[in-house]
């Protein structure tokens, strides 16, 4: 094996090493069946047990209330941009849905929803290039709306909602793709929480959707069967052949997270990792953080040097040092360190040390 490489990519992101080894160990012989997990039917008792165990572990780790349903949906988080208005816009006659624009994916979610419902963007930080979470008060929220959608953590710009908005009787929907399970939250604040798998949960291509059960049953007639949350819930996410391997990996990741002490313990570690990098960024004039300090994410640390040329040199030398996939998104540029749950503190320390040494040389 080559020298250890630390993957700071935004997604698909690194998985915990013990999970990868477990997959390798069971790859050819799942639970003594003599075949792989990717070969067994999604309707076998062995796989249904895996699916049910994944849901039970998620509830245990998050404290998700019993009146929320857990769904596994095809297409990742971006497919849910369409599924959300199809399932919930019909709750109100005007089919009016509210959005807060805090970055690229928040903007894409609103744009996609416009195909299916009346969209109103009630707050945005576009004017400051998404360096903050915009102010939002309950007075801005039309109580006759079907829902309010936010992106809780903005991967490109490195911002997050430190406190979630009060919405009155309007269900709050949160795309938590890049921070699910990274911090403790009260799920009772939300009508729906969803996340693509490829950050803190497993391989790309699917999403987990947690939906309060009283919101089910409003899907429009034009809703495709595989995007109908009510049908998916009725069928235990097995309306058709699901991605059995992805759900198996989710279960292993959740088992790993439990072994680390759960969400509270990983949140403490995540805060320590982020603080180490922000310490270097704020410690001089060489690096410049993209997000305002009071709005910073602990999952995605975005920053720049004084020039694009110097950014390029940083990225080239970092890659040679085993610090992989640090290039910022094309919409932002610069450097981005995604330090999801599986990223160990030693990896962050290696990056911080490289940043300090690079600053001294340049």
C-alpha positions in Angstrom: 0.0 0.0 0.0 1.2 3.5 -0.8 2.0 6.0 2.0 -1.1 7.1 3.9 -3.2 9.6 2.1 -5.8 11.8 3.9 -8.8 12.5 1.8 -10.2 16.0 2.3 -12.6 15.7 -0.7 -16.1 17.1 -0.3 -17.7 13.9 -1.6 -17.6 11.1 -2.3 -15.7 11.4 1.0 -13.5 9.1 3.0 -15.1 6.2 5.0 -13.8 5.1 8.4 -11.0 2.6 7.9 -12.6 0.0 10.2 -15.7 0.1 8.0 -13.6 -0.4 4.8 -11.9 -3.4 6.4 -15.2 -4.9 7.5 -16.5 -4.5 3.9 -13.3 -6.2 2.6 -13.7 -9.0 5.2 -17.3 -9.7 4.3 -17.1 -9.0 0.6 -17.1 -12.6 -0.6 -19.0 -14.1 2.2 -21.8 -12.1 3.9 -22.8 -13.6 7.2 -21.7 -17.1 6.2 -24.1 -17.2 3.2 -21.2 -17.9 0.8 -22.1 -14.9 -1.4 -21.6 -11.2 -1.3 -24.1 -8.6 0.1 -24.3 -7.2 -3.5 -25.6 -10.5 -4.7 -28.5 -11.2 -2.4 -32.1 -10.1 -3.0 -33.3 -6.9 -1.4 -36.3 -8.9 -0.2 -34.4 -11.6 1.6 -34.7 -11.7 5.4 -30.9 -11.2 5.7 -31.0 -7.9 3.8 -34.3 -6.7 5.4 -32.5 -7.2 8.8 -29.6 -5.0 7.6 -32.1 -2.3 6.6 -34.0 -2.5 9.8 -30.8 -2.4 11.9 -29.6 0.7 10.0 -32.9 2.5 10.9 -32.7 1.4 14.5 -29.1 2.5 14.9 -29.9 5.9 13.4 -32.8 6.4 15.8 -30.6 5.3 18.7 -27.8 7.7 17.8 -29.9 10.7 17.0 -32.9 10.4 19.3 -35.1 10.6 16.3 -38.7 10.6 17.6 -41.0 7.7 16.8 -43.3 9.8 14.7 -40.6 10.3 12.1 -40.3 7.8 9.2 -36.9 6.8 7.8 -36.7 6.4 4.0 -34.0 5.3 1.6 -34.5 7.1 -1.7 -32.7 6.9 -5.0 -30.9 9.8 -6.6 -29.1 11.4 -3.7 -30.0 14.7 -2.2 -30.5 16.4 -5.6 -33.3 14.1 -6.5 -35.0 15.2 -3.3 -35.0 18.8 -4.7 -37.8 17.5 -7.0 -39.4 15.1 -4.5 -40.0 17.7 -1.8 -42.4 19.9 -3.8 -44.0 16.9 -5.3 -44.8 15.4 -1.9 -45.5 18.5 0.1 -46.5 21.5 -2.0 -50.1 20.1 -2.2 -50.5 20.7 1.5 -51.7 24.2 0.7 -53.9 25.4 -2.1 -51.5 27.9 -3.5 -48.6 25.4 -3.6 -46.3 28.1 -2.2 -43.0 26.9 -0.9 -40.3 29.1 0.8 -36.6 28.8 0.4 -33.5 30.4 2.0 -30.6 30.8 -0.4 -27.2 30.3 1.3 -25.1 28.7 -1.4 -25.0 26.7 -4.5 -27.1 23.7 -3.5 -29.7 25.9 -1.7 -30.0 27.8 -5.0 -30.3 24.6 -7.0 -33.0 23.3 -4.7 -35.1 26.4 -5.2 -34.6 26.3 -8.9 -35.7 22.7 -9.2 -38.8 23.3 -7.0 -39.9 26.1 -9.4 -40.9 23.4 -11.9 -43.5 22.0 -9.5 -44.6 24.8 -7.2 -44.6 28.6 -6.5 -41.2 29.3 -5.0 -40.4 32.4 -2.9 -36.9 33.0 -1.7 -37.4 34.9 1.5 -33.7 35.4 2.5 -30.4 35.2 0.7 -26.7 35.8 1.2 -25.9 35.9 -2.5 -25.0 39.7 -2.3 -22.1 38.8 0.0 -21.1 35.8 -2.0 -22.6 33.4 0.6 -20.1 34.2 3.3 -22.8 34.1 6.0 -26.2 32.8 6.9 -28.8 35.6 6.3 -31.0 36.9 9.0 -34.4 35.4 9.1 -37.3 36.2 11.4 -40.6 34.4 11.8 -42.3 37.6 10.5 -40.9 36.8 7.1 -42.5 33.4 7.0 -45.9 33.2 5.4 -47.9 30.8 7.6 -49.9 29.7 4.6 -46.9 28.2 2.9 -46.4 24.4 2.4 -42.8 24.4 3.9 -39.6 26.4 4.5 -36.5 24.8 3.0 -32.9 25.5 4.2 -29.5 24.0 3.6 -28.1 23.5 7.1 -24.4 23.3 6.1 -23.1 24.9 2.9 -20.3 22.7 1.5 -18.8 25.1 -1.0 -18.6 28.2 1.2 -18.1 26.6 4.6 -21.1 28.2 6.4 -23.7 26.6 8.5 -26.8 27.5 10.5 -25.7 27.8 14.1 -29.3 28.1 15.2 -32.3 26.9 13.2 -35.1 29.4 12.5 -38.5 29.4 14.2 -41.1 28.8 11.6 -44.4 28.7 13.4 -46.8 26.2 11.8 -44.8 26.0 8.6 -42.8 22.7 8.5 -39.0 23.3 8.3 -37.2 21.1 5.8 -33.4 20.9 6.0 -30.9 19.5 3.5 -28.2 18.2 5.9 -26.1 16.3 3.3 -22.8 17.7 4.5 -23.3 17.6 8.2 -25.8 14.9 9.2 -24.6 13.1 12.4 -21.8 15.7 12.9 -23.6 17.5 15.7 -26.5 16.9 18.1 -29.8 18.4 16.9 -33.4 18.3 18.1 -35.2 16.7 15.2 -38.5 17.9 16.6 -37.7 21.3 15.0 -38.1 19.8 11.6 -40.8 18.4 9.3 -38.2 16.8 7.1 -34.5 16.2 7.2 -32.6 14.6 4.3 -29.1 13.9 3.3 -27.1 12.4 0.4 -25.0 9.5 1.7 -21.6 10.5 0.3 -20.4 12.7 3.2 -21.0 11.1 6.6 -23.0 8.0 5.7 -21.6 5.9 2.9 -21.3 5.7 -0.9 -22.9 8.2 -3.3 -26.2 7.8 -5.2 -28.8 7.6 -2.5 -30.4 9.7 0.2 -31.8 9.2 3.7 -35.0 11.1 4.3 -36.5 11.5 7.8 -40.1 12.7 7.5 -42.6 13.5 10.2 -45.5 11.1 9.6 -48.3 13.7 9.6 -46.7 15.2 6.5 -47.2 12.1 4.4 -50.2 11.6 2.2 -50.0 14.9 0.2 -48.1 13.7 -2.9 -49.6 15.0 -6.2 -50.9 12.7 -8.8 -48.0 13.5 -11.0 -45.5 12.2 -8.4 -43.4 9.3 -9.8 -43.8 6.2 -7.7 -40.2 6.1 -6.7 -40.3 9.6 -5.5 -43.5 9.2 -3.6 -42.5 9.2 0.1 -45.9 7.8 1.2 -45.4 4.8 -1.1 -41.8 4.4 -0.1 -42.8 4.4 3.6 -45.5 1.8 3.0 -43.0 -0.5 1.2 -40.2 -0.1 3.8 -38.1 1.6 1.1 -38.3 -1.6 -1.1 -40.7 -0.4 -3.8 -38.1 -1.6 -6.2 -34.6 -3.0 -6.1 -32.8 -0.7 -3.8 -29.0 -0.1 -3.4 -28.4 -3.0 -1.0 -24.7 -2.3 -0.8 -25.2 1.4 0.2 -27.6 0.5 3.0 -25.2 -2.1 4.2 -22.4 0.4 4.4 -24.7 2.9 6.2 -25.3 0.2 8.9 -21.5 -0.3 9.3 -20.9 3.5 9.5 -23.5 3.8 12.2 -22.0 1.0 14.1 -18.6 2.7 13.9 -20.1 6.0 15.1 -21.7 4.2 18.1 -18.2 2.8 18.9 -16.8 6.3 18.9 -19.2 7.3 21.6 -22.0 8.5 19.4 -23.0 11.9 18.0 -22.0 13.9 21.2 -18.5 12.5 21.2 -18.0 13.0 17.4 -19.3 16.6 17.7 -16.6 17.3 20.3 -13.9 15.9 18.0 -15.3 17.7 15.0 -15.1 21.0 16.8 -11.5 20.3 17.9 -10.6 19.5 14.3 -12.2 22.6 12.9 -10.7 24.8 15.6 -7.2 23.6 14.7 -7.5 24.7 11.1 -9.3 28.0 11.9 -6.4 28.7 14.4 -3.9 28.6 11.5 -6.2 30.6 9.2 -6.7 33.3 11.8 -3.2 33.3 13.2 -1.7 35.7 10.6 -2.3 37.5 7.3 -1.3 34.7 5.0 -4.6 32.8 4.8 -8.1 34.3 4.4 -11.2 32.5 5.5 -14.2 32.6 3.1 -16.9 32.4 5.7 -17.4 34.9 8.4 -16.2 33.5 11.7 -19.6 33.5 13.4 -21.1 31.5 10.5 -18.3 28.9 10.0 -18.9 25.2 9.4 -17.1 22.5 11.3 -17.4 20.2 8.3 -16.0 22.3 5.4 -13.2 24.7 6.0 -12.8 27.1 3.0 -10.0 29.5 2.6 -7.6 31.2 0.2 -4.1 32.6 0.0 -3.2 35.9 -1.5 -3.4 34.8 -5.2 -4.7 32.0 -7.4 -1.1 31.2 -8.3 -0.2 30.7 -4.7 -3.4 28.6 -4.2 -2.3 26.4 -7.0 1.1 25.9 -5.5 -0.4 25.1 -2.2 -2.7 22.4 -3.7 0.1 20.9 -5.8 2.5 20.6 -2.8 -0.3 19.4 -0.5 -1.2 16.6 -2.9 2.4 15.5 -3.0 2.4 15.4 0.8 -0.5 13.0 0.9 -3.2 15.7 1.5 -5.7 14.8 -1.1 -8.6 16.7 -2.8 -8.2 20.1 -1.2 -9.1 22.1 -4.3 -12.0 24.5 -3.7 -15.2 24.2 -5.7 -15.0 25.9 -9.1 -17.7 28.4 -8.0 -15.5 29.6 -5.1 -11.9 28.7 -5.9 -9.2 28.6 -3.2 -8.8 25.6 -0.9 -11.4 23.6 1.0 -10.8 21.0 3.7 -13.8 18.7 4.2 -13.3 17.2 7.6 -16.3 14.9 8.0 -16.8 12.4 10.8 -14.3 9.8 9.5 -11.4 12.3 9.2 -9.1 11.5 12.1 -7.5 14.3 14.2 -4.1 13.1 13.0 -5.1 14.0 9.4 -6.2 17.5 10.4 -2.9 17.9 12.4 -0.9 16.9 9.3 -2.8 19.5 7.2 -2.4 22.2 9.9 1.3 21.5 10.1 1.6 21.7 6.3 -0.3 25.0 6.3 2.1 26.5 8.9 5.2 25.3 7.0 3.9 26.5 3.7 3.2 29.9 5.2 6.8 30.1 6.5 8.2 29.3 3.1 6.0 31.6 1.1 
